[in-house]
Amino acid sequence: MASLKEVKTKIAGVKKTAQITKAMNMVAAARLRGAQEKMEAFRPYAAKFNVTMSNLSGGANTTGFPLMEIRDVKTVEIVVVTSDRGLCGSFNANIIKLALKMRTEYESAGKKVSFVCVGKKGSQLLKKTGLVRKSYRDTMGNFQMYNAREIATDLASHFLSGASDKVEVLYGHFKSVAAQIPALSHLLPVQPVSVEETEKKISGDYIYEPSTEEIMDVLQPLYLNVIIYHAMLEVGASEHAARMTAMDNATNACKDMVKSLSIIYNKARQAAVTSELMDIVGGAEALK
């Protein structure tokens, strides 16, 4: 059995750890409120942007837009959006697990795969694959729209050069505070909606000024920015929610450990007292 001093030291250490995890839980909860508000405010904008692009692409002549060029897919690029920091449970691990699964599926189909990592954790975990084309580390801590624009511009240039035939975005979707699930969005080529599908959703003809093609030429780069920025917002909120849950579980585990160690400490102390009493009684009997 461990000595009293050793058990007491362990109890003190676990209590200090519980204080740290509780503080991290409170910080994550405070940051989650801001990140969640920003994400929820952007969701309607992203949804409306998708509807607008669908309406425009449904009636436009899309053959003249390089970003909408559909090719025989030989090379797939996966944009993996993760957090910069850890201590958020299995949040990042689930995204990486799906990315590796997608890689295996594409390679088994005879396609080449490359990764673009947004966030330090994804870059660290996927670096060993040797397939990371570009990494944006230390970005998720305080990102803005210009960060999404930089990433989208690089992806579009890589696609237009013919180095990639298909681009997808993998990120953590914020479903609730208790659930953050990996999600996949198609990025390139920009997929048009057929005229039939568009006519089912709208009840009248729209007249665009300037022409639909001119508007599409301007909106397509913005559309890529919106998809990337939306994914980053989702991951930002999901990271804080996952960390809050993980730190809460860690705090509860520390409390359980303190209870268990306290029982061991009491048993050790009782054994020490009993041993001392036996020595005293034995000494008294020897003096008789």
C-alpha positions in Angstrom: 0.0 0.0 0.0 1.2 3.5 -0.8 2.5 5.7 2.0 0.3 8.5 3.4 2.6 11.1 2.0 2.4 9.7 -1.5 -1.4 9.5 -1.5 -1.7 13.0 0.0 0.6 14.3 -2.8 -1.5 12.6 -5.4 -4.7 14.1 -4.0 -3.2 17.6 -4.1 -2.0 17.1 -7.7 -5.4 15.9 -8.9 -7.2 18.8 -7.1 -4.9 21.3 -8.9 -5.6 19.5 -12.2 -9.4 19.8 -11.5 -9.0 23.6 -10.9 -7.2 23.9 -14.3 -9.8 21.9 -16.2 -12.6 23.8 -14.6 -11.1 27.1 -15.6 -10.6 25.9 -19.2 -14.2 24.8 -19.2 -15.4 28.3 -18.2 -13.1 30.0 -20.8 -14.4 27.7 -23.5 -18.0 28.4 -22.5 -17.4 32.1 -22.7 -15.8 31.9 -26.1 -18.4 29.5 -27.4 -21.2 32.2 -27.0 -19.4 34.6 -29.3 -18.4 32.0 -31.8 -21.9 30.5 -31.9 -23.6 33.9 -32.4 -21.2 34.7 -35.3 -21.8 31.3 -36.9 -25.6 31.4 -36.5 -25.7 34.9 -38.0 -23.7 33.8 -41.0 -25.7 30.7 -41.8 -28.7 32.5 -43.3 -26.3 34.5 -45.5 -24.6 31.4 -46.7 -28.0 29.6 -47.4 -29.3 32.6 -49.4 -26.0 32.8 -51.3 -26.5 29.2 -52.3 -30.1 29.8 -53.5 -28.9 32.8 -55.5 -26.1 30.8 -57.2 -28.6 28.0 -57.9 -31.1 30.4 -59.6 -28.3 32.1 -61.6 -26.6 28.9 -62.7 -29.9 27.2 -63.6 -30.6 29.6 -66.4 -27.1 30.8 -67.4 -24.8 29.5 -70.1 -22.1 28.0 -67.9 -19.8 26.8 -70.6 -17.8 30.0 -70.5 -16.9 29.7 -66.8 -13.6 27.9 -66.0 -14.6 27.3 -62.4 -17.6 25.3 -63.6 -15.6 23.1 -66.0 -16.5 19.5 -65.3 -13.5 17.2 -66.1 -12.7 13.5 -65.8 -11.6 13.4 -62.2 -8.1 12.2 -61.8 -6.9 14.4 -58.9 -8.9 15.2 -55.9 -8.0 17.9 -53.4 -9.5 17.8 -49.9 -9.5 20.9 -47.7 -9.4 19.7 -44.1 -10.5 22.4 -41.6 -9.5 21.7 -38.0 -8.6 23.7 -34.9 -5.2 25.1 -33.9 -5.4 23.8 -30.4 -6.1 20.5 -28.8 -7.8 19.4 -25.6 -11.2 19.2 -27.3 -11.8 15.5 -27.1 -12.1 13.5 -30.4 -13.3 16.5 -32.4 -10.1 16.8 -34.6 -9.5 13.1 -34.6 -13.0 12.4 -36.1 -12.3 14.9 -39.0 -8.9 13.4 -39.7 -10.3 9.9 -39.6 -12.9 10.8 -42.3 -10.2 12.5 -44.4 -8.0 9.4 -44.3 -11.0 7.2 -45.1 -11.8 9.5 -48.1 -8.2 9.2 -49.2 -8.3 5.4 -49.2 -11.6 5.4 -51.2 -10.3 7.8 -53.8 -6.9 6.0 -54.2 -8.6 2.6 -54.5 -10.6 4.2 -57.4 -7.3 5.2 -59.1 -7.4 8.9 -58.2 -4.6 11.0 -56.7 -5.3 12.8 -53.5 -3.8 15.9 -51.9 -4.7 17.8 -48.8 -4.9 21.5 -47.9 -4.9 21.9 -44.1 -6.5 24.8 -42.4 -5.6 24.6 -38.7 -2.5 23.4 -36.9 -3.9 20.1 -35.7 -4.9 18.9 -39.2 -1.5 19.8 -40.5 0.3 17.9 -37.7 -1.8 14.8 -38.1 -1.8 14.6 -41.9 1.9 15.7 -42.4 3.0 12.1 -42.1 1.0 11.1 -45.2 3.2 13.2 -47.4 0.1 14.4 -49.3 -0.2 17.9 -47.7 0.1 20.5 -50.5 -0.3 23.5 -48.3 -0.9 24.3 -44.7 -2.5 27.3 -43.1 -1.3 27.0 -39.5 -2.2 29.4 -36.6 -5.2 30.6 -38.6 -8.2 29.4 -36.7 -7.5 31.3 -33.5 -8.6 34.7 -34.9 -9.7 34.3 -38.5 -11.4 36.9 -40.7 -13.0 36.8 -44.2 -9.6 37.7 -45.8 -8.2 34.4 -44.5 -11.0 32.6 -46.3 -10.4 34.7 -49.4 -6.7 33.8 -49.4 -7.5 30.0 -49.1 -10.2 30.2 -51.8 -7.9 32.1 -54.2 -5.2 29.4 -53.9 -7.7 26.6 -54.4 -9.2 28.3 -57.5 -5.8 28.9 -59.0 -4.8 25.3 -58.4 -8.0 24.1 -60.0 -7.7 26.4 -63.0 -4.1 25.3 -63.6 -5.4 21.7 -64.0 -3.5 20.4 -61.0 -6.8 19.4 -59.4 -10.1 18.2 -61.0 -12.2 18.2 -57.9 -12.1 20.1 -54.6 -14.0 19.2 -51.4 -14.1 20.8 -48.0 -14.1 18.7 -44.8 -14.9 20.4 -41.5 -16.7 19.9 -38.2 -20.4 20.8 -38.4 -21.8 22.4 -35.2 -25.0 20.5 -34.6 -25.4 21.3 -30.9 -23.2 21.9 -27.9 -23.1 18.2 -27.3 -22.7 17.1 -30.9 -20.2 18.2 -33.5 -20.0 15.9 -36.6 -17.7 15.9 -39.6 -19.3 17.3 -42.7 -18.4 17.5 -46.3 -19.1 20.3 -48.8 -18.4 20.3 -52.6 -16.3 23.3 -53.6 -15.0 22.9 -57.2 -16.1 22.7 -59.9 -19.0 24.9 -59.0 -22.0 22.8 -59.8 -24.9 24.4 -61.6 -28.6 23.6 -60.9 -30.6 22.4 -63.9 -33.3 24.7 -65.3 -36.0 22.1 -64.4 -34.9 22.1 -60.7 -34.8 25.8 -60.6 -38.3 26.2 -62.1 -39.8 24.0 -59.5 -38.6 26.4 -56.8 -39.5 29.7 -58.4 -42.9 30.8 -59.8 -41.8 33.6 -62.1 -39.1 34.7 -64.5 -36.3 36.9 -63.2 -34.7 39.6 -65.3 -31.1 40.3 -64.3 -29.2 43.5 -65.0 -26.4 43.2 -66.0 -26.6 39.8 -67.6 -26.6 36.6 -65.7 -23.2 35.7 -67.1 -21.7 38.9 -65.8 -23.2 38.5 -62.4 -21.9 34.9 -62.2 -18.4 36.0 -63.2 -18.4 38.3 -60.1 -20.2 36.0 -57.7 -18.3 32.8 -58.3 -15.1 33.9 -56.4 -17.3 35.3 -53.6 -19.2 32.0 -53.5 -15.9 30.1 -52.8 -15.1 32.6 -50.1 -18.4 32.0 -48.4 -18.1 28.2 -48.4 -14.6 28.4 -46.9 -15.5 31.1 -44.3 -18.7 29.2 -43.3 -16.6 26.0 -42.7 -14.2 28.0 -40.6 -17.0 29.5 -38.5 -18.5 26.0 -38.0 -15.2 24.6 -36.8 -14.6 27.6 -34.6 -17.8 27.1 -32.7 -17.5 23.3 -32.7 -14.0 23.5 -31.2 -15.1 25.5 -28.2 -18.1 23.3 -27.6 -16.0 20.1 -27.8 -13.4 21.6 -25.5 -16.1 22.7 -23.0 -17.5 19.1 -22.9 -14.0 17.5 -22.7 -13.0 19.8 -19.8 -16.2 19.1 -18.0 -15.6 15.4 -18.3 -12.0 15.8 -17.1 -13.2 17.8 -14.1 -15.7 15.1 -13.1 -13.0 12.5 -13.6 -10.7 14.4 -11.3 -13.4 14.5 -8.6 -13.9 10.8 -8.9 -10.1 10.3 -8.5 -10.0 12.5 -5.4 -12.8 10.4 -3.9 -11.0 7.1 -4.7 -7.7 8.5 -3.4 -9.3 9.8 -0.2 -10.6 6.2 0.5 -7.1 4.9 0.0 -5.7 7.6 2.2 -8.1 6.8 5.0 -7.4 3.1 4.8 -3.6 3.8 4.9 -4.0 6.1 7.9 -6.2 3.6 9.7 -3.6 0.9 9.0 -0.9 3.2 10.4 -2.9 4.0 13.5 -3.7 0.3 14.1 0.0 -0.6 13.7 1.0 2.1 16.2 -1.6 0.9 18.7 -0.4 -2.6 18.4 3.2 -1.5 19.0 2.0 0.4 22.1 0.0 -2.5 23.5 2.8 -4.9 22.7 5.3 -2.7 24.5 3.0 -2.3 27.5 2.6 -6.1 27.7 6.4 -6.6 27.6 6.9 -4.3 30.6 4.6 -6.3 32.8 
